[in-house]
Amino acid sequence: MTSRAAAGDGPEADRPGADRLGHAHVLAIAVPIVLANVTTPLIGLVDTAVLGQLGDPHYIGGIAIGAMIFNLLYWAFGFLRMGTTGLTAQAEGGGDTSAIGATLLRALLIAAIAGTLLIIFQLPISAISFALVKGSQAVEASAAAYFDIRIWGAPAALVNFAFLGWFIGMGRARTALVLQLLLNGTNAILDAWFVLGLGLAVEGVAYATLISQLVAAAAGVWLGVRVMKSRGIRFHMPRILHAEEIRRTIAVNGDIMIRTISVVFAFTWFTAKSAEAGDVVLAANAVLLTLTYTAAYFLDGFAFAAETLVGQAIGAKRIARFRDAVRLSTLWAVVLSTLAGAVFWFGGGVIIDILTVNEEVRASARDYLVWAALVPVTGVMAYQLDGIFIGATRTADMRNMMLLSLAAFLVAWMALTPAYGNHGLWAALVIFMSLRGLTLGLRYPALVRAAFPASRAQTIRAGHS
């Protein structure tokens, strides 16, 4: 262990004003991540916009269902991004370069193996997915064409998760920005060319995604090698195979996997129930979800900043920096969520008209616009506390509170949709997002006590003196 890690254990770590964080520290990480993240929902906007110009709503519906299936597949492995960030950030805060390298290699091995298995088992995955999700014949045909092409990018997509988490955990937000710009910029350009230029429709969107994922994965390898050389990071097999670290990795990743599957299940359920309401409602909800996903990616910029800064503060044992990271990143997230809700409420109609030319879809989306405006406001603490708990690798709490919130979502759906239809479906989603933040907030004091037991002991001693 380096002297940097040791410094976190001394008096300097707890002295007021020592090594504190300011807004500049948070923004230095958050702004590049926000810029990187916003390119991802922009791809959803581009997909919807280019297919929306074709007029028939089944194209948008097909992409909505196809993307939903891949969200379920890939974000089941979201721990490759989130778990890697938390573990890397704590190793970075403690100055443990050996652990930084070992964390990356473990993540890449899991990504390569898992991605290959998804390709091998693509036929049963496809059969099960389309048996569970019901849409019109035209929508299902478009979704199947999209799936059959995009599945071949599975290893590259998961490798990109691992590299993104690693760079963010190290605080290299600009490198993460470069990778995301390359991934999503390539995707957007190919989208427009393949769909509007070559007339490939849904197949064009799928090919654009596949090619861009392969390009980004190759760039991640190149950038990763450069960073490791510059930092003197080496792979040490004994460290990679260390039993305790493997156990911790499995525990963290398993908890995050359950948590992420629960999130994706909720949105999958939402999309599936939208499909049952018909092509127009499905397309309208897809347009509105594109708005909420856009807000989520903005808010995730500050959640990612919390992951990095919280993890590094815990690794360095600096409670003042930890508190600064939580307070400042949350402040920015709340401001941004309020702004997003206002933009959707006052300007959502214009955005809807840009995304689709179908008049029925436009009218339907306007009917439910208020819910899309509420999602970022009611969900901001869910995003933010996710980031805090990931940075602290307090993943069992994330898993448990997510399962509780998911159960409440399903109960709300059963209670509200018979009487209120699609409004009830949206209300259940808002309840789900609100409870995620509330339940994690109740577990926050336990996180602080576990992360800084020495500070708690000092507080108790001071109270008894």
C-alpha positions in Angstrom: 0.0 0.0 0.0 1.3 3.4 -0.9 1.8 6.4 1.4 -1.2 8.0 -0.3 -3.5 5.4 1.3 -1.7 5.6 4.6 -2.3 9.4 4.6 -6.0 8.7 4.8 -5.6 7.1 8.3 -3.9 9.9 10.0 -5.1 13.1 11.7 -5.1 14.9 8.3 -8.1 12.8 7.3 -10.4 14.2 10.0 -9.1 17.7 10.4 -11.7 20.3 9.4 -10.9 21.8 6.0 -8.3 19.2 5.0 -8.5 18.1 1.4 -12.1 19.2 1.1 -14.2 19.0 -2.1 -15.8 21.9 -3.8 -18.2 22.4 -6.7 -15.3 22.3 -9.1 -14.3 18.8 -8.1 -17.8 17.5 -8.6 -18.3 19.3 -12.0 -14.9 18.1 -13.2 -16.2 14.6 -13.1 -19.9 15.2 -13.7 -19.8 17.5 -16.7 -17.8 15.1 -19.0 -20.1 12.3 -17.8 -23.2 14.3 -18.5 -21.9 15.1 -21.9 -21.1 11.4 -22.4 -24.4 10.2 -21.1 -26.5 12.6 -23.1 -25.2 11.1 -26.3 -26.8 7.8 -25.3 -30.4 8.9 -25.1 -29.7 11.0 -28.2 -29.3 7.7 -30.0 -32.8 6.8 -28.8 -34.0 10.2 -30.1 -32.3 9.6 -33.4 -33.7 6.0 -33.7 -37.2 7.3 -33.0 -36.8 10.4 -35.2 -35.5 8.6 -38.3 -38.0 5.8 -38.0 -40.8 8.3 -37.2 -40.2 9.9 -40.6 -41.4 6.7 -42.2 -44.9 7.4 -40.9 -46.0 3.9 -39.7 -46.0 3.6 -35.9 -45.0 -0.1 -36.0 -41.4 0.8 -36.8 -41.1 2.8 -33.5 -42.9 0.1 -31.6 -40.6 -2.5 -33.0 -37.5 -0.6 -31.9 -39.1 0.0 -28.5 -39.6 -3.8 -27.9 -36.3 -4.7 -29.4 -34.4 -2.2 -27.3 -36.4 -3.3 -24.2 -35.2 -6.9 -24.8 -31.5 -5.7 -25.0 -32.0 -3.5 -21.9 -33.0 -6.6 -20.0 -30.1 -8.7 -21.4 -27.4 -6.1 -21.1 -28.4 -4.4 -17.9 -28.6 -7.7 -16.2 -24.8 -7.3 -16.5 -24.9 -3.7 -15.4 -22.6 -4.7 -12.5 -19.8 -4.7 -15.1 -20.2 -0.9 -15.1 -21.4 -0.2 -11.6 -19.5 -2.8 -9.6 -16.3 -2.0 -11.5 -16.7 1.7 -10.7 -17.2 1.2 -7.0 -14.3 -1.3 -6.5 -12.0 0.7 -8.8 -12.8 4.0 -7.0 -12.0 2.6 -3.6 -8.7 1.1 -4.9 -7.9 4.4 -6.5 -8.6 6.3 -3.2 -6.4 3.9 -1.3 -3.6 4.1 -3.9 -3.7 0.3 -4.6 -2.6 0.1 -8.3 -2.5 -3.7 -8.1 -6.2 -3.9 -7.2 -7.0 -1.3 -10.0 -5.6 -3.7 -12.6 -7.1 -6.8 -11.1 -10.6 -5.2 -11.0 -10.4 -4.4 -14.7 -9.2 -7.9 -15.8 -11.9 -9.7 -13.8 -14.6 -7.4 -15.4 -13.3 -8.0 -18.9 -13.2 -11.8 -18.5 -16.8 -11.8 -17.2 -17.8 -9.5 -20.1 -16.2 -11.7 -22.8 -17.6 -15.0 -21.4 -21.1 -13.6 -20.8 -21.3 -11.9 -24.2 -20.3 -15.1 -26.0 -22.9 -17.1 -24.1 -25.6 -14.6 -25.1 -24.7 -15.3 -28.8 -24.7 -19.0 -28.3 -28.1 -19.0 -26.7 -29.7 -16.3 -28.9 -32.4 -18.6 -30.2 -34.0 -19.6 -26.8 -33.5 -16.0 -25.6 -35.4 -14.7 -28.6 -38.1 -17.3 -28.3 -38.7 -16.6 -24.6 -38.5 -12.8 -25.0 -41.2 -12.7 -27.8 -43.4 -15.2 -25.9 -43.5 -12.8 -22.9 -43.9 -9.5 -24.9 -47.0 -9.2 -27.0 -47.4 -6.7 -29.8 -49.0 -6.6 -33.2 -47.7 -8.9 -35.9 -46.0 -5.9 -37.6 -44.3 -4.7 -34.4 -43.1 -8.2 -33.5 -41.6 -8.7 -37.0 -39.7 -5.4 -36.8 -38.4 -6.3 -33.2 -37.3 -9.8 -34.3 -35.3 -8.3 -37.3 -33.6 -5.9 -34.9 -32.8 -8.6 -32.4 -31.3 -11.0 -34.9 -28.7 -8.4 -36.0 -27.9 -6.6 -32.8 -27.3 -9.8 -30.7 -23.9 -10.3 -32.4 -22.5 -7.2 -30.6 -23.1 -8.7 -27.1 -19.4 -9.3 -26.2 -18.4 -5.8 -27.3 -21.4 -4.1 -25.5 -20.4 -5.8 -22.2 -16.7 -5.0 -22.7 -17.7 -1.4 -23.1 -19.5 -1.5 -19.7 -16.4 -2.8 -18.0 -14.1 -0.1 -19.5 -16.6 2.7 -18.8 -16.9 1.6 -15.1 -13.1 1.4 -14.8 -12.4 4.8 -16.3 -15.1 6.4 -14.2 -13.8 4.7 -11.0 -10.4 6.1 -11.7 -11.8 9.6 -12.1 -11.0 9.7 -15.8 -14.3 11.2 -16.9 -12.8 12.7 -20.0 -11.7 9.3 -21.2 -15.2 7.9 -20.6 -16.5 10.9 -22.6 -14.3 10.1 -25.5 -15.5 6.5 -25.6 -19.2 7.4 -25.4 -18.8 10.1 -28.0 -17.2 7.6 -30.3 -19.8 4.9 -29.6 -22.9 7.1 -29.9 -21.5 9.5 -32.6 -20.8 6.5 -34.8 -24.2 5.1 -34.1 -26.0 8.3 -34.9 -24.2 8.8 -38.2 -24.8 5.2 -39.3 -28.5 5.4 -38.2 -29.2 8.3 -40.5 -27.2 6.8 -43.4 -28.6 3.3 -43.2 -32.3 4.3 -42.6 -32.8 7.5 -44.5 -30.0 7.0 -47.1 -30.1 3.3 -47.8 -33.7 2.6 -46.7 -32.9 -0.2 -44.4 -35.5 0.8 -41.7 -35.3 -1.3 -38.5 -32.4 -3.4 -39.9 -30.4 -0.2 -40.5 -30.8 0.9 -36.8 -29.6 -2.6 -35.7 -26.5 -2.6 -38.0 -25.6 0.9 -36.8 -25.7 -0.2 -33.2 -23.7 -3.4 -33.8 -20.9 -1.6 -35.7 -20.6 1.2 -33.2 -20.3 -1.2 -30.3 -17.4 -3.0 -32.0 -15.6 0.3 -32.7 -16.0 1.5 -29.1 -14.7 -1.8 -27.7 -11.6 -1.7 -29.8 -11.0 1.9 -28.7 -11.5 0.9 -25.1 -8.7 -1.7 -25.3 -6.4 0.8 -26.9 -7.1 3.6 -24.3 -7.0 1.1 -21.4 -3.5 -0.1 -22.4 -2.3 3.5 -22.6 -3.6 4.3 -19.1 -2.1 1.2 -17.6 1.3 1.9 -19.1 1.2 5.6 -17.9 0.2 4.5 -14.3 2.6 1.5 -14.2 -0.3 -0.8 -13.6 0.5 -4.5 -14.1 -1.7 -7.6 -13.9 -0.6 -9.8 -11.0 -2.3 -13.2 -11.3 -2.1 -14.0 -7.5 -3.9 -10.7 -6.8 -6.5 -11.4 -9.5 -7.2 -14.9 -8.1 -7.1 -13.7 -4.4 -10.0 -15.6 -2.7 -11.2 -12.8 -0.5 -11.3 -10.3 -3.4 -13.0 -12.8 -5.7 -15.6 -13.3 -2.9 -16.2 -9.6 -2.5 -16.4 -9.1 -6.3 -19.0 -11.9 -6.6 -21.0 -10.5 -3.7 -21.0 -6.9 -5.0 -21.8 -8.0 -8.6 -24.5 -10.4 -7.5 -26.3 -7.8 -5.5 -26.1 -5.2 -8.3 -27.3 -7.8 -10.8 -30.4 -8.5 -8.8 -31.0 -4.8 -8.4 -30.5 -4.1 -12.0 -32.7 -6.9 -13.2 -35.4 -5.5 -11.0 -35.1 -2.1 -12.5 -35.2 -3.5 -16.0 -38.1 -5.8 -15.1 -40.1 -2.8 -14.0 -39.5 -0.9 -17.3 -40.0 -4.1 -19.3 -43.3 -4.6 -17.6 -44.2 -1.0 -18.4 -43.4 -1.5 -22.1 -45.2 -4.9 -22.2 -48.4 -3.5 -20.8 -48.1 -0.5 -23.2 -47.9 -3.0 -26.1 -51.1 -4.7 -24.9 -52.9 -1.3 -25.1 -52.2 -1.1 -28.9 -49.7 0.3 -31.3 -50.6 3.9 -30.7 -50.3 3.8 -26.9 -47.1 1.8 -27.2 -45.6 4.3 -29.6 -46.7 7.2 -27.4 -45.3 5.7 -24.3 -42.0 5.0 -26.2 -41.8 8.6 -27.1 -42.4 9.7 -23.5 -39.9 7.2 -22.1 -37.3 8.6 -24.5 -37.8 11.9 -22.7 -37.4 10.3 -19.2 -34.4 8.3 -20.3 -32.8 11.6 -21.5 -33.3 13.1 -18.1 -32.0 10.0 -16.4 -28.8 10.1 -18.3 -28.3 13.8 -17.3 -28.9 12.9 -13.7 -26.7 9.9 -13.9 -23.8 12.3 -14.5 -24.0 13.5 -11.0 -24.7 10.0 -9.7 -21.6 8.8 -11.4 -19.6 11.7 -9.8 -20.9 10.5 -6.5 -19.8 6.9 -7.2 -16.3 8.1 -8.0 -15.9 10.7 -5.2 -17.6 8.6 -2.5 -15.6 5.5 -3.4 -12.3 7.4 -3.4 -13.2 9.1 -0.1 -14.0 5.8 1.5 -10.8 4.2 0.1 -8.8 7.1 1.5 -10.7 7.1 4.8 -11.6 10.8 4.5 -15.1 11.4 5.9 -15.1 15.1 5.2 -14.5 14.5 1.5 -17.3 11.8 1.6 -19.8 14.3 3.1 -18.8 16.9 0.5 -19.2 14.4 -2.3 -22.7 13.5 -1.1 -23.9 17.0 -0.5 -22.6 18.8 -3.6 -23.5 16.1 -6.1 -27.0 15.8 -4.7 -27.5 19.6 -4.8 -26.6 19.7 -8.5 -28.8 16.6 -9.2 -31.9 18.2 -7.6 -31.5 21.4 -9.5 -31.1 19.5 -12.8 -34.1 17.3 -12.2 -36.3 20.3 -11.5 -35.1 21.9 -14.7 -35.8 18.7 -16.7 -39.3 18.4 -15.3 -40.0 22.1 -16.3 -38.7 21.6 -19.8 -40.8 18.5 -20.4 -43.9 20.2 -19.0 -43.7 23.4 -20.9 -41.8 22.2 -24.0 -42.8 18.5 -24.3 -45.4 19.1 -27.0 -42.7 20.5 -29.4 -40.4 17.6 -28.6 -43.2 15.1 -29.3 -43.9 16.6 -32.7 -40.2 16.4 -33.6 -40.0 12.7 -32.6 -43.1 11.5 -34.6 -45.2 12.6 -37.5 -48.1 10.4 -36.7 -51.0 12.5 -35.4 -52.6 9.8 -33.3 -49.3 9.1 -31.5 -48.8 12.9 -31.0 -52.2 13.3 -29.4 -51.8 10.2 -27.2 -48.3 11.3 -26.0 -49.7 14.7 -25.0 -52.4 13.1 -22.9 -49.7 11.4 -20.7 -47.0 14.1 -20.8 -47.5 15.2 -17.2 -46.2 11.8 -16.0 -43.0 12.1 -18.1 -42.5 15.5 -16.4 -42.9 14.0 -13.0 -40.5 11.1 -13.4 -37.2 13.1 -13.1 -38.5 15.1 -10.2 -39.7 12.1 -8.2 -36.8 9.9 -9.2 -33.8 12.1 -8.6 -33.0 10.7 -5.2 -33.2 7.1 -6.6 -30.5 8.0 -9.1 -28.4 9.9 -6.6 -28.5 7.4 -3.8 -27.7 4.6 -6.3 -24.5 6.4 -7.0 -23.7 6.9 -3.3 -24.4 3.3 -2.5 -22.4 2.0 -5.5 -19.4 4.1 -4.5 -19.6 2.7 -1.0 -20.1 -0.9 -2.4 -23.1 -1.1 0.0 -24.9 -3.3 -2.5 -26.9 -5.5 -0.3 -29.0 -2.5 0.8 -29.4 -1.6 -2.9 -30.7 -5.1 -3.7 -33.1 -5.2 -0.8 -34.6 -1.8 -1.2 -35.0 -2.3 -4.9 -37.0 -5.6 -4.4 -39.2 -3.8 -1.9 -39.8 -0.9 -4.4 -40.5 -3.4 -7.3 -43.1 -5.2 -5.2 -44.8 -1.8 -4.5 -44.8 -1.0 -8.2 -46.6 -4.2 -9.1 -49.2 -3.7 -6.4 -49.7 -0.1 -7.6 -50.1 -1.4 -11.2 -52.8 -3.9 -10.1 -54.6 -1.3 -8.1 -54.6 1.6 -10.5 -54.7 0.3 -14.1 -58.1 -1.3 -14.0 -59.7 2.1 -13.3 -57.3 4.5 -14.9 -55.7 2.6 -17.8 -52.4 4.0 -19.1 -52.6 6.9 -16.5 -52.6 4.2 -13.8 -49.6 2.5 -15.5 -47.6 5.8 -15.4 -48.7 6.5 -11.8 -47.3 3.1 -10.8 -44.0 4.0 -12.4 -43.8 7.3 -10.5 -44.5 5.5 -7.3 -41.7 3.0 -8.1 -39.2 5.8 -8.7 -40.2 7.6 -5.5 -39.9 4.6 -3.3 -36.5 3.7 -4.6 -35.2 7.0 -3.3 -37.2 6.9 0.0 -36.1 3.4 1.0 -32.4 3.9 0.2 -32.5 7.2 2.1 -33.6 5.3 5.2 -30.5 3.1 4.9 -28.1 6.0 4.4 -27.1 6.4 8.1 -26.1 2.7 8.2 -23.9 3.3 5.2 -22.0 6.1 6.9 -21.6 4.1 10.1 -20.2 1.1 8.2 -17.9 3.2 5.9 -16.4 5.2 8.7 -16.5 3.2 12.0 -13.5 5.1 13.4 -15.3 8.4 13.1 -18.4 6.9 14.8 -16.2 5.7 17.6 -14.7 9.2 18.0 -18.1 10.7 18.1 -19.2 8.4 20.8 -16.1 9.1 22.9 -16.6 12.8 22.4 -20.1 12.5 23.7 -18.9 10.7 26.8 -16.1 13.1 27.6 
